[in-house]
């Protein structure tokens, strides 16, 4: 068993440790394996790590749990993707609160050329279902990956319509990958895995409790190039997804509805407040996304330096000039960033999929 992968997964079994502290631990200790080899005195110097967390690391229990989790994943045909893996969605790496690992089961690329999220109310009307049919059918020539949340209403209808038009479709779940919710959608989830899949950041057997759904929604928003809201009330998961998508600089589209209908209020409000593009036909999306040209079929999202802080920009600009990998000491001198601070900056850029670490403390820009 790959000890590095065991250690990476084990970090997620330390009580009280989330994605931010996972990154913090790796940054201070140099690697996941280094965390479990570090003495208690060093662990306690890491911001956010107290006595309880340090003691939990030293017991080695997280490593034993991780070994069992990896064995279970292999047995059930589940892939565990870490942020540093090539298969990890590059779009997701670009958001600041991206999960540091994902559980995935299916047969599709998470880095396909076009990804569209389709979400909406759990209480879909006949109008909402018919619009979903029209939108997904219109998207078919682009062969996008259709992402949604497997919930009742618009979500499950989007998945089923994608299957109807032989499009790959991905369900992002709030619980463990072996906890299909709602259970009524197990058959659809199974069918989706033939050419699409199911994905979650939660470990096996995690119950999909209410607080986990907003966290799930950020993954839906982060995975997609465009997010389409078909029906939504004034409050609800679909609007949370839209807000997150706007924060991530994704294009949000909303279907307008009758002004006196409850499940049109959310969409109409997004359009009124310029938080979503008006969508009445697939041509609207093609125009905004510039998808009317095949020249953009496999184009990745360009690097947006405006999303980086000043130190991150300096590092990226310096790596852009290099024709080969740059050693950390040289980068420190050229960027005037102290080595200990630079290590943290480089790790952040690596989490975002912008920088690749190489042996000998060398780094290069991801091409």
JOHUNOR-V912107 format. One record per residue. N is the residue number from 1. RES is the residue in one letter. PHI is phi as a letter, one per 20 degrees, with the letter a starting at -180 (* if undefined). PSI is psi in degrees with one decimal (* if undefined). D_CENTER is the distance of its C-alpha to the mean C-alpha in Angstrom with 1 decimal. Layout:
N|RES|PHI|PSI|D_CENTER / N|RES|PHI|PSI|D_CENTER
This chain:
1|X|*|132.7|26.2 / 2|X|f|112.9|24.2 / 3|X|f|-32.2|24.7 / 4|X|f|-42.0|22.0 / 5|X|f|-37.0|19.4 / 6|X|g|-45.8|21.3 / 7|X|f|-41.1|21.3 / 8|X|f|-44.2|17.5 / 9|X|f|-37.6|17.0 / 10|X|g|-30.4|20.0 / 11|X|g|-29.4|18.6 / 12|X|e|-3.0|16.5 / 13|X|d|8.4|19.8 / 14|X|e|120.5|21.6 / 15|X|g|133.9|22.5 / 16|X|n|7.2|21.2 / 17|X|d|121.7|18.6 / 18|X|d|-168.3|15.0 / 19|X|g|-38.8|12.2 / 20|X|f|-46.1|14.6 / 21|X|f|-27.6|17.6 / 22|X|g|-46.7|16.1 / 23|X|f|-39.6|15.7 / 24|X|f|-44.2|19.1 / 25|X|f|-46.3|20.8 / 26|X|f|-39.6|19.8 / 27|X|f|-45.0|20.8 / 28|X|f|-31.1|24.2 / 29|X|d|-6.1|25.0 / 30|X|n|-25.0|23.9 / 31|X|a|167.5|22.0 / 32|X|f|-41.6|20.8 / 33|X|f|-36.0|24.3 / 34|X|f|-28.8|25.9 / 35|X|f|-45.8|24.6 / 36|X|f|-10.2|26.6 / 37|X|e|-8.8|29.6 / 38|X|f|144.6|29.9 / 39|X|f|160.5|32.9 / 40|X|g|-37.8|32.6 / 41|X|g|-37.6|34.1 / 42|X|f|-41.6|31.3 / 43|X|f|-39.7|28.5 / 44|X|f|-14.2|30.3 / 45|X|e|-8.6|30.1 / 46|X|e|124.8|26.3 / 47|X|g|131.0|25.3 / 48|X|n|-9.7|23.9 / 49|X|d|117.6|25.5 / 50|X|d|-169.5|28.6 / 51|X|g|-46.3|31.1 / 52|X|f|-46.4|29.3 / 53|X|f|-42.9|26.1 / 54|X|f|-43.3|28.4 / 55|X|f|-37.7|30.6 / 56|X|f|-38.9|27.7 / 57|X|f|-43.0|26.7 / 58|X|f|-23.5|30.3 / 59|X|f|-20.0|30.9 / 60|X|m|2.0|28.7 / 61|X|g|-39.2|27.8 / 62|X|g|-34.0|24.0 / 63|X|f|-40.9|24.8 / 64|X|f|-39.8|26.7 / 65|X|f|-41.2|24.1 / 66|X|f|-39.9|21.5 / 67|X|f|-43.5|24.1 / 68|X|f|-37.6|24.6 / 69|X|f|-42.2|20.9 / 70|X|f|-37.0|20.7 / 71|X|f|-40.9|24.0 / 72|X|f|-40.7|22.7 / 73|X|f|-44.0|19.6 / 74|X|f|-41.8|22.1 / 75|X|f|-36.1|24.5 / 76|X|e|7.3|22.1 / 77|X|m|34.3|20.5 / 78|X|d|133.8|17.0 / 79|X|e|130.8|15.1 / 80|X|d|117.6|13.4 / 81|X|d|123.1|11.1 / 82|X|e|159.0|11.2 / 83|X|g|-27.4|9.6 / 84|X|e|-6.3|13.0 / 85|X|f|145.2|13.2 / 86|X|f|-33.3|13.8 / 87|X|f|-13.4|12.0 / 88|X|f|136.7|8.5 / 89|X|g|119.6|6.7 / 90|X|f|-29.3|8.4 / 91|X|f|-40.2|7.1 / 92|X|f|-32.3|3.8 / 93|X|f|-21.9|6.7 / 94|X|e|-10.1|8.6 / 95|X|e|146.4|7.6 / 96|X|f|-25.4|10.0 / 97|X|d|35.3|8.5 / 98|X|f|142.9|5.4 / 99|X|f|146.9|6.3 / 100|X|e|-8.1|9.0 / 101|X|b|157.2|9.2 / 102|X|c|144.8|8.2 / 103|X|d|126.7|11.2 / 104|X|c|133.9|11.7 / 105|X|c|122.4|15.0 / 106|X|q|-166.2|16.2 / 107|X|c|65.0|17.5 / 108|X|b|158.5|15.3 / 109|X|e|133.4|13.6 / 110|X|e|-2.4|9.8 / 111|X|d|35.6|11.2 / 112|X|f|166.7|13.9 / 113|X|f|-37.1|15.7 / 114|X|c|133.5|14.8 / 115|X|c|126.9|12.1 / 116|X|c|128.4|13.3 / 117|X|e|135.4|12.2 / 118|X|c|115.5|15.4 / 119|X|c|164.8|15.9 / 120|X|r|-167.2|19.0 / 121|X|f|152.4|21.6 / 122|X|f|-17.1|22.4 / 123|X|d|60.2|26.0 / 124|X|f|141.3|25.8 / 125|X|e|172.8|29.2 / 126|X|g|-36.7|30.9 / 127|X|f|-46.4|30.1 / 128|X|f|-41.7|26.4 / 129|X|f|-39.5|26.5 / 130|X|f|-37.2|28.7 / 131|X|f|-39.4|26.5 / 132|X|g|-44.6|23.4 / 133|X|g|-47.8|25.7 / 134|X|f|-43.2|26.8 / 135|X|f|-47.8|23.4 / 136|X|f|-39.9|21.9 / 137|X|f|-40.2|25.3 / 138|X|f|-29.8|25.3 / 139|X|f|-20.2|21.9 / 140|X|g|-42.6|23.3 / 141|X|f|-22.2|25.0 / 142|X|e|-10.1|21.8 / 143|X|l|52.1|20.3 / 144|X|e|165.6|16.7 / 145|X|e|122.9|14.0 / 146|X|e|121.1|14.3 / 147|X|d|137.5|11.4 / 148|X|b|-168.8|12.5 / 149|X|d|8.6|13.0 / 150|X|m|8.2|16.2 / 151|X|f|168.4|18.2 / 152|X|f|160.0|21.8 / 153|X|n|-132.5|22.8 / 154|X|f|-40.7|20.8 / 155|X|g|-56.2|17.7 / 156|X|f|-32.5|19.8 / 157|X|f|-36.3|22.1 / 158|X|f|-43.3|19.4 / 159|X|f|-47.4|18.5 / 160|X|f|-38.1|22.3 / 161|X|f|-37.3|23.1 / 162|X|f|-44.1|20.6 / 163|X|f|-40.0|22.4 / 164|X|g|-40.1|25.7 / 165|X|e|16.2|25.0 / 166|X|l|40.6|23.7 / 167|X|d|142.0|20.2 / 168|X|f|138.6|17.3 / 169|X|c|140.9|15.2 / 170|X|c|129.0|12.1 / 171|X|d|126.5|12.1 / 172|X|e|122.8|9.4 / 173|X|d|154.7|11.7 / 174|X|e|-12.5|12.7 / 175|X|d|-169.4|15.0 / 176|X|f|156.9|15.6 / 177|X|f|-16.9|15.3 / 178|X|e|11.5|19.1 / 179|X|c|73.0|19.3 / 180|X|f|125.8|18.9 / 181|X|c|130.4|19.3 / 182|X|f|153.8|21.4 / 183|X|f|-26.7|23.7 / 184|X|f|-16.5|25.3 / 185|X|d|15.7|22.4 / 186|X|g|-42.7|22.6 / 187|X|f|-41.0|24.5 / 188|X|f|-42.5|22.1 / 189|X|g|-39.4|19.1 / 190|X|f|-44.2|21.5 / 191|X|f|-34.6|22.4 / 192|X|f|-27.8|18.8 / 193|X|f|-9.1|18.4 / 194|X|f|-45.3|21.2 / 195|X|c|4.6|19.4 / 196|X|c|-124.6|15.9 / 197|X|r|-177.8|14.3 / 198|X|c|148.7|12.7 / 199|X|b|150.0|9.7 / 200|X|b|159.8|9.2 / 201|X|e|-4.4|8.7 / 202|X|e|147.4|12.4 / 203|X|f|166.5|15.4 / 204|X|g|144.0|18.0 / 205|X|m|5.9|20.3 / 206|X|f|127.9|18.2 / 207|X|f|133.1|19.7 / 208|X|f|77.3|17.5 / 209|X|f|155.5|19.2 / 210|X|g|-44.5|19.0 / 211|X|f|-19.0|17.3 / 212|X|e|-14.6|14.2 / 213|X|f|-42.3|13.7 / 214|X|f|-37.1|12.8 / 215|X|f|-39.6|10.1 / 216|X|f|-39.1|8.9 / 217|X|f|-32.4|9.4 / 218|X|f|-31.6|7.1 / 219|X|f|-41.1|4.1 / 220|X|g|-47.7|6.8 / 221|X|f|-40.9|7.6 / 222|X|f|-25.8|4.9 / 223|X|f|-23.4|5.1 / 224|X|d|154.0|8.8 / 225|X|e|-38.3|11.8 / 226|X|c|142.8|13.7 / 227|X|c|125.3|13.6 / 228|X|d|122.5|17.0 / 229|X|d|119.2|18.5 / 230|X|e|-45.5|21.5 / 231|X|b|137.6|23.2 / 232|X|b|140.2|22.6 / 233|X|f|-177.4|25.0 / 234|X|f|-28.9|25.3 / 235|X|c|150.7|22.9 / 236|X|q|174.7|20.2 / 237|X|f|-36.5|16.5 / 238|X|f|-39.4|16.5 / 239|X|f|-32.6|17.7 / 240|X|f|-44.0|15.2 / 241|X|f|-42.3|12.4 / 242|X|f|-43.0|14.7 / 243|X|f|-44.0|15.3 / 244|X|f|-42.0|11.8 / 245|X|f|-40.0|11.4 / 246|X|f|-39.7|14.7 / 247|X|f|-31.3|13.8 / 248|X|e|7.4|11.1 / 249|X|m|36.4|13.9 / 250|X|e|157.7|12.8 / 251|X|e|124.2|15.8 / 252|X|d|135.4|16.5 / 253|X|c|145.6|19.4 / 254|X|c|140.4|21.6 / 255|X|e|124.4|24.4 / 256|X|f|155.2|27.6 / 257|X|b|176.3|29.7 / 258|X|f|138.2|33.2 / 259|X|f|-20.9|33.7 / 260|X|d|15.7|35.2 / 261|X|d|132.2|32.5 / 262|X|g|-43.1|30.3 / 263|X|e|15.2|27.2 / 264|X|d|-15.5|27.7 / 265|X|g|-44.0|27.9 / 266|X|f|-46.5|24.2 / 267|X|f|-46.7|23.7 / 268|X|f|-36.6|27.1 / 269|X|f|-40.7|26.3 / 270|X|g|-42.8|23.1 / 271|X|f|-44.8|25.3 / 272|X|f|-37.9|28.2 / 273|X|e|12.3|26.3 / 274|X|l|33.4|24.7 / 275|X|e|-1.8|21.1 / 276|X|b|147.2|20.8 / 277|X|f|142.3|22.6 / 278|X|f|129.4|25.3 / 279|X|c|112.2|24.7 / 280|X|d|-13.4|27.8 / 281|X|b|153.0|27.5 / 282|X|f|-23.0|25.0 / 283|X|f|-30.5|27.0 / 284|X|f|-45.1|25.7 / 285|X|f|-42.1|22.1 / 286|X|f|-38.3|23.5 / 287|X|f|-49.3|25.5 / 288|X|f|-42.1|22.8 / 289|X|e|-5.2|20.3 / 290|X|l|40.5|23.2 / 291|X|e|7.4|22.6 / 292|X|e|0.7|26.3 / 293|X|c|131.7|26.7 / 294|X|f|-12.1|25.8 / 295|X|f|-21.7|25.8 / 296|X|d|13.6|22.1 / 297|X|g|-47.1|21.1 / 298|X|d|21.5|19.1 / 299|X|f|129.6|18.6 / 300|X|e|158.8|15.4 / 301|X|f|123.6|14.4 / 302|X|f|153.2|17.2 / 303|X|f|127.7|17.0 / 304|X|d|98.5|17.7 / 305|X|f|-21.7|19.9 / 306|X|f|-22.2|20.3 / 307|X|e|-6.1|16.9 / 308|X|d|155.1|18.3 / 309|X|e|176.5|21.1 / 310|X|f|-42.2|24.5 / 311|X|f|-40.6|24.3 / 312|X|f|-38.7|21.1 / 313|X|f|-44.7|22.7 / 314|X|f|-40.3|25.9 / 315|X|f|-46.2|24.2 / 316|X|f|-39.7|22.4 / 317|X|f|-37.9|25.7 / 318|X|f|-42.6|27.6 / 319|X|f|-30.7|25.5 / 320|X|f|-34.0|25.9 / 321|X|f|-25.6|29.6 / 322|X|f|138.5|29.7 / 323|X|e|-2.9|30.6 / 324|X|b|176.4|29.7 / 325|X|g|145.7|27.7 / 326|X|d|136.4|28.7 / 327|X|f|145.8|29.9 / 328|X|g|-36.0|28.6 / 329|X|f|-39.8|32.1 / 330|X|f|-41.2|32.7 / 331|X|f|-38.8|29.5 / 332|X|f|-43.0|30.6 / 333|X|f|-45.0|34.0 / 334|X|f|-28.1|32.8 / 335|X|e|-10.6|30.2 / 336|X|l|38.3|32.5 / 337|X|d|124.5|29.7 / 338|X|g|146.7|30.9 / 339|X|g|-44.1|29.6 / 340|X|f|-36.2|28.3 / 341|X|f|-39.3|26.3 / 342|X|f|-37.5|25.3 / 343|X|g|-40.2|23.8 / 344|X|f|-41.0|21.4 / 345|X|f|-44.9|20.6 / 346|X|f|-38.0|20.0 / 347|X|f|-42.2|17.7 / 348|X|f|-43.3|15.5 / 349|X|f|-33.5|15.7 / 350|X|f|-39.8|14.9 / 351|X|f|-31.4|11.7 / 352|X|e|-1.5|10.8 / 353|X|m|19.9|12.1 / 354|X|e|-24.3|15.3 / 355|X|c|146.2|17.8 / 356|X|d|131.0|18.9 / 357|X|e|142.5|21.2 / 358|X|c|164.7|24.3 / 359|X|g|152.8|27.3 / 360|X|m|22.9|29.8 / 361|X|l|40.5|27.4 / 362|X|d|151.4|26.9 / 363|X|c|148.3|24.0 / 364|X|b|156.3|23.2 / 365|X|f|135.6|21.0 / 366|X|f|128.1|18.5 / 367|X|e|*|20.3
